[in-house]
Amino acid sequence: MSILLYVSILGSFLFFDYCNEQIVQFLPIMTDKSQNLKKAFALYTLVYVLALIVAIIVGFTYRRLNPVFIVLIADIAATIVVYGMGRVFHNASLYDAYWSVAPLAITIFWVFGSFPHHAVMIRQVIASVLIFIWGLRLTWNWAHQWQGINHEDWRYRDLRENNSRWFWLIELVGIDFMPTLIVFLACLPLYPALVVGKNPINALDLIASIVTGGSIVIEAVADRQLWKFTRQKSVSGEIMTKGLWAYSRHPNYFGEITFWWGIYFFGLAADSAYWWTIIGPALVTLLFTAVSIPLMEKRNLAGRPGYAAIRKKIPALIPWFPKNN
């Protein structure tokens, strides 16, 4: 069975090498925003379909393992595919949608592919629906802002420019594999909630539903408000301080963090023996508070003259009433 895993991964890399020259030649013509954006989305979709196919092959190869380890191995294989295609396209942002897409595939497998005999159906339905609402909305939010195959996140561009020699390793470990591992660990509470948890529906499920559903609303509203602001602002460097952004400098990140704590509560409600899956939401919290927020703060301070004053008034993450100077 291991041979099939190696063949799948090796075949993916051979595919990358074969396509590299043709795709690089194709990139210059993908500049027209109307027609070529559709082509870009088609290529992006093909990459993720290829990643899914490889993940299914690898998962089937190791089908006798525990469903948690099957997901982990398949997750790694899919990440290798996306990473390889990111190298082909010279664009690390090819990985961007993985964060919101992978949990959907994990949920489907654990509900339908791992034979959950003991799980409570009501909890399965509620948790799965919330995961899909979150994942589809977040993917849509990314898609309607995406500018095409040549568009790369500013953070990745900075890393590429400052670490050109070692960017391939930074991309592999920091941009692709680290988020994949964090999302996998954040999804672990779904295993007791969807597969093995025997506890009947209880008060913790209600808390989980409120936290998770509320987080989706907060993140959706914050993203919508920011999108409208960026389209309507008339002055470069203008700062968003309306709506939810009047109470938190990063309300969208607050929504994302609390969403994963809500998922953890579902797992805890299903089986308290899985308390240790707290590592997932804890790492998500650490990722945003130690990496994402500091990077955004540094960029805003450099590009927006009034941002230092905003920092003194509005909390960084947890929404609260602004301070009066």
C-alpha positions as CSV (number, residue, x, y, z in Angstrom):
1,M,0.0,0.0,0.0
2,S,2.9,2.3,0.7
3,I,4.0,1.9,-2.9
4,L,0.7,3.4,-4.1
5,L,1.2,6.5,-1.8
6,Y,4.7,7.0,-3.2
7,V,3.5,6.5,-6.8
8,S,0.7,9.1,-6.3
9,I,3.0,11.7,-4.9
10,L,5.8,11.0,-7.5
11,G,3.2,11.1,-10.3
12,S,2.0,14.5,-9.0
13,F,5.5,15.9,-9.1
14,L,6.1,14.5,-12.6
15,F,2.8,16.2,-13.6
16,F,4.1,19.5,-12.2
17,D,7.4,19.2,-14.1
18,Y,5.6,18.4,-17.3
19,C,3.2,21.3,-17.1
20,N,5.6,23.9,-15.8
21,E,6.9,25.2,-19.1
22,Q,3.4,25.2,-20.8
23,I,1.7,27.0,-17.8
24,V,4.5,29.6,-17.5
25,Q,4.0,30.4,-21.2
26,F,0.3,30.6,-20.7
27,L,0.5,33.1,-17.7
28,P,1.2,36.3,-19.7
29,I,-2.0,36.0,-21.7
30,M,-4.1,35.9,-18.5
31,T,-4.3,39.6,-17.9
32,D,-7.8,40.5,-19.2
33,K,-10.0,40.6,-16.2
34,S,-13.2,39.5,-17.7
35,Q,-12.5,36.4,-19.8
36,N,-9.3,35.3,-18.2
37,L,-10.6,35.4,-14.7
38,K,-12.9,32.5,-15.6
39,K,-9.9,30.6,-17.0
40,A,-8.0,31.3,-13.8
41,F,-10.9,30.0,-11.7
42,A,-11.1,26.9,-13.9
43,L,-7.4,26.2,-13.5
44,Y,-7.7,26.8,-9.7
45,T,-10.5,24.4,-9.6
46,L,-8.6,21.8,-11.5
47,V,-5.7,22.0,-9.1
48,Y,-8.0,21.3,-6.1
49,V,-9.7,18.5,-8.0
50,L,-6.3,17.0,-8.6
51,A,-5.5,17.4,-4.9
52,L,-8.8,15.7,-4.0
53,I,-8.2,12.8,-6.3
54,V,-4.7,12.2,-4.8
55,A,-6.1,12.5,-1.3
56,I,-8.8,9.9,-2.1
57,I,-6.2,7.5,-3.5
58,V,-4.0,7.9,-0.5
59,G,-6.9,7.6,1.9
60,F,-8.1,4.5,0.2
61,T,-4.5,3.1,0.4
62,Y,-4.5,3.5,4.2
63,R,-8.2,2.7,4.7
64,R,-7.5,0.2,7.5
65,L,-6.1,2.9,9.7
66,N,-8.0,5.0,12.2
67,P,-10.1,7.6,10.4
68,V,-8.1,10.4,12.1
69,F,-4.9,9.1,10.6
70,I,-6.5,8.6,7.2
71,V,-7.5,12.2,7.2
72,L,-4.0,13.3,8.3
73,I,-2.2,11.3,5.6
74,A,-4.7,12.4,2.9
75,D,-4.4,16.0,4.0
76,I,-0.6,15.9,3.7
77,A,-0.9,14.4,0.2
78,A,-3.4,17.0,-1.0
79,T,-1.2,19.8,0.5
80,I,1.8,18.4,-1.5
81,V,-0.3,18.7,-4.7
82,V,-1.3,22.3,-4.0
83,Y,2.2,23.2,-3.0
84,G,3.6,21.7,-6.2
85,M,1.1,23.6,-8.4
86,G,1.9,26.7,-6.5
87,R,5.5,26.3,-7.5
88,V,4.5,25.7,-11.1
89,F,2.4,28.8,-11.2
90,H,5.0,30.8,-9.1
91,N,2.1,31.8,-6.8
92,A,1.9,30.8,-3.2
93,S,-1.7,32.1,-3.0
94,L,-2.8,29.0,-4.8
95,Y,-3.0,27.6,-1.3
96,D,-5.3,30.3,0.0
97,A,-8.6,28.5,-0.4
98,Y,-7.3,25.3,1.3
99,W,-8.1,26.7,4.8
100,S,-11.8,26.8,4.1
101,V,-12.1,23.9,1.7
102,A,-10.2,21.1,3.6
103,P,-12.6,21.1,6.7
104,L,-15.5,20.4,4.3
105,A,-13.8,17.3,2.8
106,I,-12.9,16.1,6.3
107,T,-16.5,16.5,7.5
108,I,-17.8,14.6,4.5
109,F,-15.4,11.7,5.1
110,W,-16.0,11.4,8.8
111,V,-19.8,11.5,8.3
112,F,-20.1,9.2,5.3
113,G,-16.8,7.4,5.0
114,S,-15.9,6.3,8.5
115,F,-19.1,4.5,9.5
116,P,-20.0,6.5,12.6
117,H,-22.2,4.1,14.4
118,H,-22.3,5.8,17.8
119,A,-22.6,9.5,16.8
120,V,-25.8,11.4,17.7
121,M,-27.5,12.4,14.4
122,I,-28.8,15.8,15.6
123,R,-25.3,16.8,16.6
124,Q,-23.9,15.5,13.3
125,V,-26.4,17.6,11.3
126,I,-25.9,20.8,13.3
127,A,-22.1,20.7,13.4
128,S,-21.9,19.7,9.7
129,V,-24.3,22.4,8.6
130,L,-22.4,25.1,10.5
131,I,-19.0,23.8,9.1
132,F,-20.4,24.0,5.5
133,I,-22.0,27.5,6.1
134,W,-18.6,28.7,7.4
135,G,-16.5,27.0,4.7
136,L,-18.7,28.0,1.7
137,R,-19.0,31.6,2.9
138,L,-15.3,32.0,3.6
139,T,-14.4,30.4,0.2
140,W,-16.9,32.8,-1.5
141,N,-15.4,35.8,0.3
142,W,-12.0,34.8,-1.0
143,A,-13.2,34.1,-4.5
144,H,-15.1,37.4,-5.1
145,Q,-11.9,39.3,-4.1
146,W,-9.5,37.2,-6.0
147,Q,-7.9,39.0,-9.0
148,G,-6.6,36.1,-11.0
149,I,-3.7,33.7,-11.3
150,N,-1.1,36.5,-11.1
151,H,-2.5,37.8,-7.9
152,E,-0.5,36.8,-4.8
153,D,-1.0,37.8,-1.2
154,W,1.2,40.8,-0.2
155,R,2.7,38.8,2.7
156,Y,3.9,36.1,0.4
157,R,5.3,38.7,-2.0
158,D,7.3,40.2,0.8
159,L,8.6,36.8,1.9
160,R,9.5,36.0,-1.7
161,E,11.4,39.3,-2.2
162,N,13.2,39.1,1.1
163,N,14.0,35.4,1.0
164,S,14.3,34.5,-2.7
165,R,16.8,31.7,-2.1
166,W,14.8,29.9,0.5
167,F,11.3,30.8,-0.4
168,W,10.6,27.3,-1.7
169,L,11.1,26.0,1.9
170,I,9.2,28.9,3.5
171,E,6.3,28.2,1.2
172,L,6.4,24.5,1.9
173,V,6.6,24.7,5.6
174,G,5.2,28.1,6.6
175,I,2.6,28.9,4.0
176,D,1.3,25.4,3.2
177,F,2.1,22.7,5.8
178,M,1.8,24.7,8.9
179,P,-1.8,25.9,8.2
180,T,-2.7,22.4,7.0
181,L,-1.5,21.0,10.3
182,I,-3.3,23.7,12.3
183,V,-6.6,23.2,10.4
184,F,-6.3,19.4,10.9
185,L,-5.8,19.9,14.6
186,A,-8.7,22.4,14.7
187,C,-10.9,19.8,13.0
188,L,-10.1,17.1,15.6
189,P,-13.1,18.0,17.8
190,L,-15.3,17.1,14.9
191,Y,-14.2,13.5,15.2
192,P,-16.1,12.8,18.5
193,A,-18.9,15.1,17.4
194,L,-19.4,13.3,14.0
195,V,-18.1,9.8,14.6
196,V,-17.6,8.4,18.1
197,G,-19.3,10.7,20.6
198,K,-22.1,8.9,22.4
199,N,-23.3,11.7,24.8
200,P,-26.9,12.8,24.1
201,I,-27.5,16.4,23.1
202,N,-26.8,18.7,26.1
203,A,-26.4,22.3,27.2
204,L,-22.8,22.4,25.8
205,D,-24.2,21.7,22.3
206,L,-26.4,24.7,22.7
207,I,-23.4,26.8,23.7
208,A,-21.4,25.4,20.8
209,S,-24.2,26.2,18.3
210,I,-24.5,29.8,19.6
211,V,-20.7,30.4,19.6
212,T,-20.1,28.8,16.2
213,G,-23.2,30.4,14.5
214,G,-22.5,33.8,16.1
215,S,-18.9,33.6,14.9
216,I,-20.0,33.0,11.4
217,V,-22.3,36.0,11.5
218,I,-19.5,38.2,13.0
219,E,-17.0,37.2,10.4
220,A,-19.5,37.6,7.6
221,V,-20.6,41.1,8.7
222,A,-17.0,42.2,9.3
223,D,-15.9,41.0,5.9
224,R,-18.9,42.6,4.1
225,Q,-18.3,45.9,5.9
226,L,-14.6,45.9,5.0
227,W,-15.4,45.0,1.3
228,K,-17.9,47.9,1.0
229,F,-15.4,50.3,2.7
230,T,-12.5,49.4,0.4
231,R,-14.8,49.9,-2.7
232,Q,-16.2,53.3,-1.5
233,K,-13.2,54.9,0.2
234,S,-12.0,58.1,-1.5
235,V,-8.7,58.7,0.2
236,S,-5.7,56.4,0.1
237,G,-4.7,55.2,3.6
238,E,-8.2,55.8,5.0
239,I,-8.9,53.6,8.0
240,M,-12.0,51.5,8.6
241,T,-13.6,52.5,11.9
242,K,-17.3,51.9,11.3
243,G,-19.6,49.0,12.2
244,L,-17.9,46.1,13.9
245,W,-14.5,47.8,13.1
246,A,-15.4,50.5,15.6
247,Y,-15.1,48.0,18.4
248,S,-12.2,45.8,17.2
249,R,-9.4,46.4,14.8
250,H,-9.7,42.8,13.5
251,P,-13.3,41.6,14.1
252,N,-13.0,39.2,11.2
253,Y,-10.1,37.5,12.9
254,F,-12.1,37.4,16.2
255,G,-14.9,35.7,14.3
256,E,-12.5,33.1,12.9
257,I,-10.9,32.3,16.2
258,T,-14.2,31.9,18.1
259,F,-15.6,29.7,15.3
260,W,-13.0,27.1,16.1
261,W,-13.7,27.3,19.8
262,G,-17.3,26.6,19.0
263,I,-16.3,23.5,17.1
264,Y,-14.3,22.4,20.1
265,F,-17.3,22.7,22.3
266,F,-19.2,20.3,20.0
267,G,-16.4,17.7,20.5
268,L,-16.5,18.3,24.2
269,A,-20.3,17.9,24.3
270,A,-20.0,14.6,22.4
271,D,-17.3,13.1,24.6
272,S,-15.4,14.9,27.3
273,A,-12.5,12.4,27.0
274,Y,-11.5,14.4,23.9
275,W,-10.8,17.5,26.0
276,W,-7.2,17.3,24.7
277,T,-8.4,18.4,21.2
278,I,-8.2,21.9,22.7
279,I,-4.8,22.1,21.0
280,G,-6.6,22.9,17.8
281,P,-8.4,26.1,18.7
282,A,-5.5,27.1,20.9
283,L,-3.2,26.9,17.9
284,V,-5.6,28.8,15.7
285,T,-5.7,31.5,18.4
286,L,-1.9,31.6,18.5
287,L,-1.6,31.8,14.7
288,F,-3.8,34.9,14.5
289,T,-2.6,36.6,17.7
290,A,1.1,35.9,17.1
291,V,1.4,36.0,13.3
292,S,-1.6,37.4,11.4
293,I,-2.5,40.3,13.6
294,P,1.1,41.6,14.1
295,L,1.7,41.4,10.3
296,M,-1.4,43.4,9.7
297,E,-0.6,45.9,12.4
298,K,2.9,46.5,11.0
299,R,1.5,47.1,7.5
300,N,-1.2,49.4,8.7
301,L,1.3,51.5,10.8
302,A,3.6,51.8,7.8
303,G,0.9,52.7,5.3
304,R,-1.8,54.6,7.3
305,P,-0.6,57.7,9.1
306,G,-3.6,57.8,11.5
307,Y,-3.4,54.1,12.5
308,A,-1.3,54.7,15.6
309,A,-4.1,56.9,17.1
310,I,-6.6,54.2,16.2
311,R,-4.6,51.6,18.1
312,K,-5.0,53.7,21.3
313,K,-8.7,53.8,21.0
314,I,-9.9,50.5,19.5
315,P,-9.0,47.0,20.9
316,A,-6.9,44.8,18.7
317,L,-9.1,41.6,18.8
318,I,-11.9,41.2,21.4
319,P,-14.7,43.8,20.6
320,W,-15.2,46.4,23.2
321,F,-16.2,50.1,23.4
322,P,-13.6,52.4,22.0
323,K,-11.6,54.6,24.5
324,N,-12.3,58.4,24.5
325,N,-9.1,60.5,24.3
